[in-house]
Amino acid sequence: MGKKGEDINITSKEAAEMLGISRATIANWIKLGKLSGKKEGERYILSLSDVQKAKKALESSSLLQSRRNKSLSEKNFIPKSYIDKKSHNYKHIKKLISYIMHSERGIDIADLITFYALTMLNRNGVRSDYYKQLIYDLLPIKRDDHATDTDFESAVTDHLKKIMNLGFVLNDYPLTYIEGEDTLGMLYISLRRLRDKKSKGAYYTPFYAVDTCLSKLKEISPNNAKILDPACGSGNFLIRLPKNIPIENIYGCDIDKISVCIARINLALKYGLKSKESANILMNNIKEMDFLTSETAGKRAGDKPFSPKSGFDVILGNPPWGYSFSSSDIKRLKRFFPFLSANARPESFSLFIEKGLSVLKDNGTLTYLLPETLLGSDMYLSIRKEILSKGCVTGISYLGDIFDKVQCPCIILTVKKGAAGKASAVANHEDINISFYKRKAGLSKIDDFKATSDRLSESSFHILCGSKDYELIKKIESSKHFTLKDKADFALGIVTGNNKKLLSDVCSKGFEPIAKGSNISSYVVSAPASYIVYNPDEFQQCADECYYRAKEKLLYRFISSRPVFAYDDTGLLSLNSANIMIPKVPKYTALYILCVLNSPVISYYYKNSFKNMKVLRSAIEALPIPVCDAKTIEEITELAKELISSIKDARSDSNKSSVSTSIADNIDHKIAYLYGLNDKEYHYICEKCEE
């Protein structure tokens, strides 16, 4: 640290972390004169005080200016499905955003929110002397800047009069209070996106996902349960809780000041705010703070937040995913999470799970909306271990992709915290409620069943099938088998880095065919329609040539809901949508393994054991390959040769396709027999595979 009065220099990396922008943007701002800095070698050095001033200016720069970009429309900034599209408020917010985009008038975000909040509060009969303190944090007026309370109140009154003058513009875009609808939150999200000139970034919980999450909490005792949303935003979960839960039992916190103000106002509208005491409760219960690093959240539910007799009965919500913690954030977090790795970037939702469980009462319930990857990815093994050590999973709901234009399957995970000294649910074999939903005008349940918790392990929380299918899976696993772990070579297809430049649809001199995933079908590769010059130096990523030119190899689709493998003995190249596997199992031919991997039994096993639209090496290596004698291997290998030849013949003569079908059925029956399955079980598996 420098001496008092001496400025401190920081790097562009540190400045970028402070301002929440990229180093490239820092460099650009220096060139444009928005920041001062000097270049030392390949990096910039900046003054800490200058960066702090820039940060303060960014935080206070809430004016919305005209955005005359014809390639964008107001829909780019509206969070779809955050509220019901049928709501008249949704339509008016769209029109308002469009007006602001094309207006020369600068409008302050906080003033806009305040105008609509005051309008709703007044129309719903909430007294101004009750609600006034709820809106103070929306205003640029601070109590410390005024000598007396009277001066402060006078300044507040003057500013509110100025805000209400916006009515001559905003009355054309009326917003009304609808119970359970976070209208003000949607407005704020849209305005903030417009201000930041971002149509992408954070994704906000659709109202129907909130309702599905809350439906998992049917056993809440409304009079006694203390409920916390630790990343409450503008309160979209809290305002959809049953109204018979007393206001004093509802808690929330967030790091966004305006969101916290909106959450308080939303709850004031929901409960009617009958007294100043109710307003005080909201001010105390809904706080601007960082849940991960403050003990305040726990203390609000009792004098000793981490003792067995205090804490929360229910913790719910959609915690942040993939939050980008700065270096200073991580140092601070290590004080509260001592086992945090010094090198790895922490995953925010994992920290919210760990902290949530720590401030939850014994037998309390945690229900979070989370990414599905939590259930199976090796990255999250430690948090799965933490969950199993602190409580028991009581529910997993598979929601699929609930966010517009984003492929990120979601789940609702419900965990019951175990009493002190109580064994986990895995030991107790408690039931877990498993459900599957499909997104169609909201979320519709398509299947549900109960499963015993002994099916959970640290390695995976996935439970994809009911008891009947699970018994069949266990029977398949009980057959004598081996896996391809350490018994096969794997290689990725070529990543060109520029398909447009390097691929051709004409086989010119020096070019050769290259297969895509779409060329891979069971057993055979269809004739590729793309050609390439094999020049590894030009490719972004390329395996050793020996894998592509192998005497025989299996190609498989990378993007697929089930394993699809084809045989190649021509040295065919492939793109990264068609990866390579070369079996190296003594006595077992590549064609035998090809038949097993393409069989209905393996398709069924895969569907009920893995949930990924990408066929990963780890999944292939975990598939059970039946052990058999040399004669059976030879029989199936010869049948595979016949089938491949028959499929190729059928391309030129469709009448021969029935021959292929007959051979494939023969192979599949033989493989089912190797797993010890009877005809009834085999036909059931075939039917399930066709669903």
N, C-alpha and C positions, 0 to 999 in steps of 0.2 A: 504494500500500500504506500502511496505517496504521502508526503508531509501535508499538513493542513494548508489548504489554499492552493495545493499543487494538483493539477489535473492528472487523471490516470488514463493511460492508453490501453485500448483493447483491440483485438483482431477483428477482421470482417466476419469471421465465423461466430465470435461471441456477440457481435452487433446483430447479426442475422437472427441468432437465438433470442436476443432481447426483444427484437421488433417483430418476430414471427414471420420473417420473410427469408428469401433465399440469398445466398452470397452474391449471385449474379445481379439480383435487384440492388443490393448494397453498392456494388460496383457501378451500376447504372445511375443510381442516385448521386453518387460522388461526381460522376461525369456531368450530370445535369445541374450540379450545384445545390441539390437538396440536402446533402450531407457534406461535411468537410472531412477529408482524409488524405493521407499521403501513401504512396505506393513504396513498399519495401520488398524488392524481389518480385515474387509472384503474388503477394498478398497486400491488402490495404491495412493501415493502422489508423484507428479513429479515436477521437476523444470520448471518454465515457460520458462526460457531462453533455456533449453534443447529442450523443445517442439517446441519453435519458430525456433530453428536451424533445427530440424527434418522437420518442415513444409517447410522451405526454401529449404532444400535438396530434399524434395519430388517434389516441384514445379520446381526445376531446373533439376530434373532427367528425361530427355526426351530421353535418349538413349534406343534404341530398341535392345534387345538382342535375341539370339536364343530361340525359344520356342519349345522344343522337346517333345510335348505331342501328342501321336499318336491318342488320342481320339478326338482331335480337328482338324479342317481343316480351311483353310482360310475363308470359307464361314461363320464361326462363328463370324467373325469380320467385315464382309461387311454389311453395312446398306442396306438391300434389298429395291428396288424401290425408293431409294433416287435419283438415276438417272436411265434412261431407260436401262434395261438389254441388249437391242440390241446395245447399244453404244459400240464401240470398247474400249473406255476408261474403261468401267466396266470390261471387260475381262482382260485388262492389269493391272488394280488395283488388281484384284484377284490373278493374277500371281505374282505381286510384293509382295503382302502380304505373299504369299506362300514362295517366295524366302527368305524374311526376317525371316520367322519362322524357316527356316532350315539353315540359314546362321550363321556362327560364327562371322561375321562382325557386330560391333555395329554401328548403323546409327542414327544420331540425327533427330528427327521429324522435327524441324524447318529447318534444312539443306535440308531435302528431299522436303519439301514444297517450299522452296526458289528455289531449282534447277528447279522444274517443273514450278514455277511461272515465273522465268527468261526466261526459254525456250519458254513459251507461249507468254510472252510480246515481246520478241525479234522477234519471228516468225510472230507476228501480227503487226510489224512495229512501236511499241511504243518506243519512244526514251528513252534511259537510264537516261538522265539528267532530264526527266520528272517523270519517275516512281521510281527513286532510293529512294526517301523519303518514298514511300509506303512500302518498304521492311525493313526499318531500325528496326522496332520493332520485326522482325523475327530473327534478328542477336543478338549474345551475346555481341556486341560491343556498348558501351554507350558513348555519347558525353561528359559527365561529367568526364570520365576517361582519356580524352586527353586534352593536353594543348591548342591546336589550332584546328581550323576547318580542316586545311591541314592534321594534324596528324590523325584526326578522319577519314577523307575521305580515307587516305592511308590505314588505318587499315580495313576499309570497303572493299576497292578494293582487298586487300590481302585475306580477308575471302571469298569474292565472287569467287575469282580464285580457292580457295580450294574447294568450293562447286561445281563449274563446273567440277572439276576433278572426281566427282561422275558419270559423264557421261559414263565412261567406264563400269560401272555396269548398270546404269539406262537406257542407250540407248536401252537395250533389252526390256524395258517396256515403250514404248513411249506413252505419253499422249498429246493430242492436244486440242486446244480450240474449243468448240462447243457452239455457242450462246445459252444462257438460261440454260446451263447445269453446275451445280456446281461440276465440276470434282475435283477441288482442295479441296473443302469442303468434298466430299466423301472420298478422300484420307486421309485427316486429321482425320475424324471420325474413319476410319478403323485403322489408325496408333495409334490413342489414345486408342482405345479399345484393340489393341494388347499390347501396353505398359502397360496398367492398368490390363492386363490379365482378361478382362471382355468381355463376349459376350452378357451380359444383362445389363440393366440399362436405360439410356436415349433412347428415341425413336425419330427418325428423320423424318421430314415430307416428304412423298413421293412426287415426282415431280407432279404427277397428282392431288394430293390433293392441292398443291400450286396453280395449274392452276384453279381448281374449286373455290378456295378461291378468286383468282383475278377476276374471271368471275363475281363476285358479285359487282364489282366496275366499272360497265360500264359507269357510268355518271361522271367519273373523268374529270375535265378540265385540259388537259395536260400542258398548259402554266402557270397556276397559282397554281395548287394544290401542297401543301407541304405534302409529304408522309413520314411517320415514321414507321419503324419496330423496336419496343422497345426491342426485344430479337432476333436480326437479325442473330446471328450465323455467318456463312460464306456468308450470303447474298442470300440464295436460293429463298426467296420471291422477293427481290429487283431486282435481275437480270432477273426475268421473267415478270417484269412490261413492259408495252408498251414502245418502244424505243423513242416515240415522247415526253415522259416526260423528261424535261431538267435535266441534272445531278445535277444542283444546287438545285433542288426541292426534291432530294432524301436524306433521313436521316436514320441512323440506330445506334443502340448501343447494346453492349453486354459486359458481364463481362470476357469473354475469349479473351485474347490478340491476340492469333494466329488466332482465328476465325475472329476477327475484321480486321486484316491484310489481310486475304484472301478475305473478303467482299470488301475491297478497291480495291484489285487487280482484282477481278471479275468485278467490275464496270469499272475499267480502261480498261479492255479487251472489255467490252460491248460497251463503248462509244469511245474507240480509244485514249483517252487522248491526245488531240491536243496541250496542252500548260501546263506550270508549274502552271498556275492559276487553271486549272482543277484538277491537283494533290492536290493543296492547298484546293480546295473545298472538295475533298474526305477526306483529313485529318481532316477538320473541321466538316464535316457532318457525318462521320462514326467514332464513338468514342468508346473507351473502357471505359465503365462506368456502374454503376448500375442504371437502369431506375427508380427503386422504391425510391431511396434515394437521387437522384441528380436532381436539377432543371435545369441542363444544357440542357437536352433534350427539355424542353419547351422554354428556352431562345434562342435556335438556330433558332426558327421560328419567333422570334420577341423580341423586347426589354422588353416587359412585358408579360411573358409566360402565366400567368393566367388571363390576362385581356381579355375582349370579342374581342378585335381587333387583338389578336395574337394567336399563337398556330398552330396546324396542321389541315389540311383539311381532311387527311386520316391517320388512324393508323391501321396497319394490321400485321398479323403474327400468329405464334404459340407460345404463351407465355409458360413459364415453368409450368408444372403440378406437384403438390406434392413435391415441393422443400423442402428439410429438412433444415429449418432455425435453427441456433444455438441460444442459450439463448442470446448471445450478439447481434446477428442479430435482434432478436425480440425487444430488448431494443432500438436498433437504429431505427427500423421501427416505433416504437410507436411515435417517434418525427414527423414522416411524416403522420402517420395514427393514430390519437389520440384516435379513438374509437376501436382500436384493443384490443381484450380481452387479459388480462394479463395471463390467464391460457391456453386458447385454442391455438393450433398451427395454425398459419394463412395459408390459402391456397394460394399459389403463384399466380395462374391464376386469383383469385378474386382480389388480389391487383393490378395486371396488368390491369384488367378491370377498377377498380376505378381510378388508376393513369392515364390510357389512356383517360378516359372521362374528367378528370380534365385539360389535356393539349390539348384537342381537341377544335377546333373552334366551335362556335355555327353553327348548321347545318352541321358540319363535320361528317364524317362516320368512325366508328370503326368496323373492320371485323377481328374476331379472330377464329382460329381453337381451339375448346375446347372439354372437355369430355361431353358426353351427360347428365351425372348426374347433371350438372349445371341446367338443365331445370326443374327437379322435386324434387331433394333431399332436405330434410329439412335443411341439412348442409349449403345450399347455398341460403337460403331464404333472408338473409340480402343483398347479392349482387344483387339478382333479384329486391329487393326493391330499391336499389341504381340505377340500370339501369332504372327502371320505373320513378324514380324521376328526373333523369338527361336528359332523352331523350326518344326515341321510338324505339322499335324493328321493323326493316323493313324486316328482312329476317332470316329464320331458315332453314338450310339444314341438313338433316339427312344423314350421310355418312356411318354409320355402322362401322365395324372394319376395319380400314385402315392400321394398323400396323401389320407386320408379327408376327405370333405366340403370339399375345397379344389380349386378349378379353377386349377391351375397346372401346365401340361405341363412335364415335365422331360426332360433329356437327360443322357447320360454323354459327356463330351468327353475324348478322349485325345490328348495332345500329346507329341511327342518333341522334346526340346531339341536344336537344331542345334549342331554343333561350332563352335568359334570361327572366324569367317570363312566358314563354310559358307553357301551360298545357301539360301533357304527352299524348302520342298517344292513351292511353287507353281511355282518355276523348274525343279525336278527331276522334276515330274510323278509323284510317288510315289503309290501307291495308298492310298485311304482306305477303311476298312471301315465301311459304312453298314448299320445294322440298325434294324428297327422292332419294337416289342413291344406286346402287348396285356395289360392287367391282367385276369387271370382266375385266381383261386386262386394268386396270385403274378404273375409276369411270364412270358408265353409269346412267343417270337419268331415273328413272322408273315411277316417278309421280311428278306432281307439281300442285299447285293451290294457290289461294289467300284467305286469311282469314282476317276478321276484328280484330283489335287489342283489342277489348273488350273481346276477348277470352283469353287474357293473364291476369294473376293475380300474386301476390307475391307468392302464394302457388305453382303455376306451370306455366311454359312457354311452356309446351307440346301442340302442335297442330297437331293432328294425322290424321285428316280427313277433307274433303272438306265440302262445305255448305250443300249438300244433306244429307250426313251422320250426320253432326252436328245437323241438324233439327230433325232427327230421335232420336239422343241421347237426345236432349232437350225434345222431346215428352216422351221418356221413363222416364226421370227424373221428368217430370211434373205429372206423374201418382201418385196416392196415394201409398206411400211406407214407409218403415222404413229401417234402416241399422242395421248391426250387431255390431256397435260400442257400447261397454259396454253391449252387449246382447249375448255374447258368451265367452267361455273360450278357450284359445289357448295354445298349448304346442308343443314344438319341439320334433321331434323323437330323438332317442338315438344316441349320438356320442360315438362310442366305443373307439376311439383313436388308435385302432389296429384291424381292421376288420380281417386281416389275422390270428391273434391269437385267437380272440374271436368268430368268426363266423365259422360255420361248414355247410357242405352240406349234413350231415347225422344227422338225429334226434335221437341222442343217449339219454341215460337215463339222466334226468335232463334238457335236452334241450327243447326249444319250438320254434315254427315258429316266424320269424320276417320279416315284409314286407319292401320292398324297394319302391322307387318311381315308378320303372318299373312295380310293381305289381298293381298299382292303375290305374283303368280305370273308365269310367263313371259308377257310381252306385255300382260296385262290386270290391272286391280285389281278384286277381287271387292267386292261391295257392303258397305261398312263397317257394323258393328253398333254403333258408338259415335258420339256426337255431342258437339259442344262449341260454346260461344259464343266467337267469335274476339275475344279481349281480351288483347293482348300484355302489358299492364301486370300481368296476373294470373299470367303464365307465368314459370317459373324461367328458361327459355331459349327464345328464338324468333328465327328468321331474319327478314330484311326480308320484308314481305308480298309484294313483287314476285316472289319465288322460288316461293311457294305459288300465286300467281295467274298465273303465266306462261302465255302462250298455248299452249305445249306444253312438257312436261317429262318426264323419265324418273324414276320412283321405283324404288328398289332396297332389297332386304332388307339390313339392317345385320348381322343375325346369320344367317349362312349359310355352308355349306361351298363354295359356288360362286356366281358372279354370277347374280342373278335380277332382271331389270329389267322394268318395266311402263310402258306409255305412258299419259299423262294429258293431256287438253286441256280439262279442266273446271274447273281452279282448285281442285282437291281439296286439303284440308289433310292433313298427315300427322304422326304422332308420331315420336319419334326412333328407333323401330325400323324406320322406312321413310324413308330419306334421299333427297335430291333431287340430280339431275344434269341440267344443261341444256347439251347440246352446242353449240358455237359454231365449227363447222368449215366454212369457205366451200365451197360446192358439195355438201357432204354433209348429207343430211337426218337429222333425229333418228331417224326410223324405220329408216333404213339402219343407223345405229349401234346402235339397239335390237336389230336382227336379229343383228348381229355379236356383241354382248355376251351374247345368249341362246344362241348357237350351241354345238354340241358341241365344236368346235375350241377356243373360248375356255374352256369348262368344263374341258377336258383340259389346256389350257395353264395355267390358274389352279391346278388341283390339283397340277400338277408344278412349280410355280414359287413358290407361296405356301403357308404353313401357318398359317392363322388362321381361327377360327370367326367372325371379324368381317371384313366386306368393307370394307376401308379405302380411303380416297380415293387414297392413294399406290399401292395395288395397281391400282385402276381406271386411274389415269393411266399405268401402265406396260404395260397390255395393248396388243398390236399390232393396229391396225385396218387391214385391207387397203385399199390404194389401188386405185381402179377408175375406169372411164370413166363419163361422165354417163348413158349408156344403161343400164348395169348398175345404177347407183344408182337410176334411175327404176324399173327392173324390180323390184328388191328392195323398194323403197318401196311400190309398188303391191301386191306380194304381202303385205307387212306389213299393209296396210290390209285386204286380204281376210281374212288370218288373224285379225286382231283382231275383225272383224265375225263371222267364222265361230265363234270361241270364244264370243262373246256369244250367238250363236244357239243353240249347242250346250247352253247352260245351260238353255234351255227345251225343247230337243229333242235328247235324247241320240243319236238316230240320225245327227245331223249331225257328231258328233265325228270320224268318219273323214275328213270333208272337211278339218277343221282339221289332222289328222295329215298328210294328203297335202300340204297347203300348207306346213306346217312342214318336212317332209322336202325339199321342193323348194328352200326358202330355204337350209336347212343345206347341201345339196349345192352350191348356187351359191357359198356362202361358202367351203366347203372348197376349191373350184376356185380361188378368188381367192388362197388361200394356197399354191397349187401342189401340193396333195395329190392323189394318185391314189385310185381307188376302194378299193383294198386298205388304204391308210393311213387313209382316212376311216372305213371299217367297223371297223378296229382301234380307232380313237379312240372311236367310238360304243360299242363293247363295253366299253372301259375306263371310260367315263363311267357305264355301268350297273352297274359293280361296287360 
